[in-house]
Amino acid sequence: MHEVKLPQMGQSVEEASIVQWLKKEGDRVQRGDPLVSIQTDKAEIECESPASGVLRKILLEPDVSVPVMTVIALVGEADEPLPDLAQYRSGASVAEAPQESAPTPAVAPVVAETPVTSDRVSVSPRARKKAEALHVDPSLAKGTGAGGRIMEEDVIAYAASVGSVKATPTARRLAEVEGVDLARVHGSGPGGKVMKEDVAAAAGSARPSAPSVAAAGKVPLSPMRRIIAQRMCDSKFSAPHYYVTVEVDMAAAAKFRASAPVKPSYNDIVMRATALALSEFPLVNARWCGDAIEVVSGVHLGFAVALPAGLIVPVVRDVQNLSLQGISQACRDLTEKARNGKLMPDDYTGSSFTISNLGGFGVDQFTAIINQPDSAILAVGQIKDRPVVVDGGIHIRPIMKLTLSSDHRVIDGALAAQFMGRLKQILEEARL
């Protein structure tokens, strides 16, 4: 009898929960077959069967968090006797508990932490790989496999249907980021062409609404929310934060962006400028080690992505070696993986500096908590037309406010000011 254990996925992952069993008790499985989808504090990961045989016993039901390496199922032959299940009871109480156990207390209904989306839909590994190659969200395809499982041919068919839709390049890109099916969007442009505003409206209607007063109640902590709470408290209470803010005239950056062959986002531009500035100020690209300061050899930029269940920070590595187009593509790929819950530990660990951008939410300025072990985080506000004095005259300019949160154990005020001055200069000259 083979024990199926909740796998260890990186040193920072201590527990996880089952999202969905892809096989049921009595099903025959082959070694390497997708067996179960699990949720860590950062990502949803599909795990394979470690052995061939029959799935004899499921020991853990969905939505129960247990430590990694807990035995969650047994695979053996159909006539092979089961071992004493009592030895697994501590990690499998839900699956083994009698139905007449203590009744579930009644609570007021609450809005789910995550929307009911395609993350819960079963997608084959080949289908996921094909979807990445075709730059589509596999979960939007109609599954023709067993139990509605999405297969490779389903992704190909969906990509073909999306490709036939008339849409602007900006609308297509926004649809990729927001996970919107273009085939279901009504186009308001000439000849029914889908515009950016159409995709934004479709994405907004698909998002869950905020909890109402009638839906008040306690929302259980997800693994992600629990880790966020712990790490933010650790950072705020251990690192002496201070803040430096500059205003940046983004006129040159806007002109540069408009002339680019492949239009990058403003966040891509800020990341590129930050990488250039960090290359000149390596002490800002550093970590506190207790008895020393570690200067990181490469610029590894984390960028905050808001999810319904919380916040995650994917990492683009060695940004100093990437072009603006390379940064843009890396950010798109990681954002898509984050929103589909498919980030692996290497995708969200090892940052040396973090950028958090709330400009898209209409925020002018804010201060962010440092994402340890980094020593600084850059908070990016919206670009907004403001009256400024230029050469003695009043002009309207597109101004963006940037605020650097620094760990004073590593970065002194003068260093933070010099770094922000250089970052401002790079952006205002648009030498990217």
Residue pairs with C-beta under 8 A, 6 or more apart in sequence:
1 56
1 74
1 75
1 76
1 80
1 82
1 83
2 50
2 51
2 53
2 74
2 75
2 76
3 71
3 73
3 74
4 35
4 36
4 49
4 50
4 71
4 72
4 73
4 74
4 75
5 50
5 68
5 69
5 70
5 71
5 72
6 16
6 38
6 60
6 66
6 67
6 68
6 69
6 70
6 72
7 38
7 47
7 68
7 69
8 68
8 69
9 16
9 40
9 45
9 68
9 344
9 345
10 345
10 346
10 349
12 345
12 349
13 40
13 41
13 42
13 68
13 345
14 67
14 68
15 40
15 41
15 65
15 66
15 67
15 68
15 223
16 38
16 39
16 40
16 41
16 65
16 66
16 68
16 223
17 38
17 39
17 62
17 63
17 64
17 65
17 66
17 223
18 36
18 37
18 38
18 39
18 60
18 61
18 62
18 63
18 64
18 72
19 37
19 38
19 39
19 44
19 62
19 119
19 120
20 36
20 37
20 62
20 120
20 122
21 35
21 36
21 37
21 58
21 62
22 34
22 35
22 36
22 37
22 46
22 122
22 149
23 29
23 33
23 35
23 36
23 49
23 55
24 55
24 58
25 55
25 56
25 57
25 58
26 54
26 55
26 56
27 54
27 55
28 53
28 54
28 55
29 35
29 49
29 52
29 53
29 54
29 55
29 75
30 49
30 52
31 48
31 49
31 50
31 51
31 52
32 48
32 49
33 48
33 49
34 46
34 47
34 48
34 49
34 122
34 124
34 125
35 47
35 48
35 49
35 55
35 73
36 46
36 47
36 72
36 73
37 44
37 45
37 46
37 47
37 122
38 44
38 45
38 47
39 45
39 223
39 341
40 223
41 222
41 223
41 224
41 226
41 227
42 224
42 227
42 312
42 343
42 345
42 348
43 312
43 337
43 338
43 341
43 342
43 343
43 344
43 345
43 347
43 348
44 119
44 340
44 341
44 342
45 342
45 344
46 123
46 125
49 55
49 75
50 75
51 75
52 75
53 75
53 76
53 77
54 75
54 76
54 77
54 78
55 73
55 74
55 75
56 74
56 75
56 76
56 78
56 80
56 82
57 73
57 74
57 82
57 85
58 72
58 73
58 95
59 71
59 72
59 73
59 74
59 85
59 88
59 91
59 92
59 95
59 96
60 66
60 70
60 72
60 73
60 91
60 92
60 94
60 95
61 94
61 95
64 94
65 223
66 72
66 91
67 91
70 91
71 88
71 91
71 92
72 91
72 92
74 82
74 83
76 82
85 92
85 96
88 96
89 96
107 217
107 218
108 215
108 216
108 217
109 215
109 217
110 211
110 215
110 216
110 217
110 218
110 219
111 208
111 209
111 210
111 211
111 215
111 219
112 208
113 219
113 222
113 225
113 308
113 309
114 222
114 307
114 308
114 309
115 206
115 207
115 208
115 308
117 139
117 179
118 137
118 138
118 139
118 140
118 179
118 340
119 139
119 340
119 341
121 139
121 143
121 148
121 150
122 143
122 145
122 147
122 148
122 149
122 150
123 131
123 138
123 139
123 143
123 149
123 150
124 145
124 149
124 150
124 151
124 152
126 151
126 152
127 138
127 141
127 150
127 151
127 152
127 154
127 155
128 138
128 342
130 138
130 152
130 155
130 156
131 137
131 138
131 141
131 155
131 159
132 333
134 155
134 156
134 159
135 176
136 155
136 158
136 159
136 162
136 176
137 176
137 179
137 181
137 336
137 340
138 150
138 155
138 158
138 340
139 150
139 179
139 340
140 158
140 179
140 181
141 150
141 154
141 155
141 157
141 158
142 150
142 154
142 157
142 158
143 149
143 150
143 151
143 154
144 151
144 153
144 154
145 151
145 154
161 183
162 181
162 182
162 183
165 182
165 183
165 185
165 187
165 194
166 187
166 189
166 191
166 192
166 193
166 194
167 175
167 182
167 185
167 187
167 193
167 194
167 195
167 199
168 189
168 193
168 194
168 195
168 196
170 196
170 263
171 182
171 194
171 195
171 196
171 198
171 199
172 182
173 332
174 180
174 196
174 199
174 200
174 203
175 181
175 182
175 185
175 194
175 199
176 332
176 336
177 332
177 335
177 336
177 339
178 199
178 200
178 202
178 203
179 203
179 339
179 340
180 199
180 202
180 203
180 206
182 194
182 199
184 202
185 194
185 198
185 199
185 202
186 192
186 194
186 198
187 193
187 194
187 195
187 198
188 194
188 195
188 197
188 198
189 195
189 198
207 308
208 308
221 229
222 309
222 310
224 307
224 309
224 310
224 312
225 309
225 310
228 310
228 311
231 371
231 372
232 369
234 372
235 369
235 370
235 371
235 372
236 369
238 372
239 288
239 370
239 372
239 375
239 407
239 408
239 409
240 407
240 408
240 409
241 367
241 369
241 370
241 405
241 406
241 407
241 408
242 405
242 406
242 408
242 413
242 416
243 367
243 403
243 404
243 405
243 406
244 403
244 404
244 406
244 413
244 416
244 417
244 420
245 365
245 401
245 402
245 403
245 404
246 401
246 402
246 420
246 421
246 423
246 424
247 399
247 400
247 401
247 424
248 399
248 400
248 401
248 402
248 423
248 424
248 427
248 428
249 388
249 397
249 398
249 399
249 428
250 266
250 383
250 398
250 399
250 400
250 427
250 428
251 397
251 398
252 427
252 428
252 429
252 430
253 266
253 269
253 427
253 428
253 430
253 432
254 383
254 398
255 430
256 269
256 430
256 432
257 263
257 264
257 266
257 269
260 324
262 325
262 328
264 272
264 324
264 325
264 327
264 328
265 328
265 331
266 359
266 383
266 400
267 303
267 331
267 355
267 357
267 359
267 380
268 324
268 327
268 328
268 331
269 324
269 427
269 432
270 355
270 357
270 378
270 380
270 402
270 427
271 301
271 303
271 316
271 319
271 327
271 331
271 355
272 319
272 322
272 324
272 327
272 432
273 423
273 426
273 427
273 432
274 301
274 319
274 353
274 355
274 378
274 423
275 299
275 301
275 319
275 320
275 322
275 327
276 320
276 426
276 432
277 284
277 419
277 422
277 423
277 426
278 284
278 285
278 299
278 320
278 352
278 353
278 419
279 299
279 320
280 422
281 415
281 418
281 419
281 422
282 295
282 296
283 293
283 295
283 410
283 411
283 415
284 353
284 375
284 376
284 406
284 411
284 415
284 416
284 419
285 295
285 296
285 299
285 352
285 353
286 293
286 294
286 295
286 296
286 352
286 375
286 410
286 411
287 293
287 294
287 296
287 352
287 373
287 374
287 375
287 410
288 294
288 373
288 375
288 407
288 409
288 410
293 410
296 352
298 317
298 318
298 319
298 320
298 321
298 352
299 318
299 319
299 320
299 352
299 353
300 315
300 316
300 317
300 318
300 319
300 350
300 351
300 352
300 353
301 315
301 316
301 319
301 351
301 352
301 353
301 354
301 355
302 313
302 314
302 315
302 316
302 348
302 351
302 353
302 354
302 355
302 371
302 374
303 313
303 314
303 316
303 331
303 334
303 354
303 355
303 356
303 357
304 311
304 312
304 313
304 354
304 355
304 356
304 357
304 368
304 371
305 311
305 312
305 313
305 314
305 334
305 335
305 338
305 339
307 338
307 339
312 338
312 343
312 348
313 348
313 351
313 354
313 371
314 331
314 334
314 335
314 337
314 338
314 343
314 347
314 348
315 334
315 347
315 348
315 349
315 350
315 351
316 322
316 327
316 330
316 331
316 334
317 350
319 327
322 330
324 432
334 343
334 347
337 343
337 347
338 347
338 348
351 371
351 374
352 374
353 374
353 376
353 377
353 378
354 368
354 370
354 371
354 374
354 376
354 377
354 378
355 377
355 378
355 380
356 368
356 377
356 378
356 379
356 380
357 379
357 380
358 366
358 379
358 380
358 381
358 382
359 380
359 381
359 382
359 383
359 400
360 382
361 382
362 382
363 381
363 382
364 381
364 382
364 384
364 401
365 379
365 381
365 401
365 403
366 379
366 381
366 403
367 379
367 403
367 405
368 377
368 378
368 379
368 403
368 405
369 377
369 405
370 376
370 377
370 405
370 406
370 407
371 377
375 406
375 407
375 409
375 410
375 411
376 404
376 405
376 406
376 407
376 411
376 416
377 404
377 405
378 402
378 403
378 404
378 405
379 402
379 403
379 404
379 405
380 400
380 402
381 400
381 401
381 402
381 403
382 400
383 398
383 399
383 400
384 398
384 399
384 400
385 396
385 397
385 398
385 399
386 396
386 397
386 399
387 394
387 395
387 396
388 394
388 395
388 396
388 397
388 399
389 395
390 397
400 427
402 420
402 423
402 424
404 416
404 419
404 420
406 416
411 419
426 432
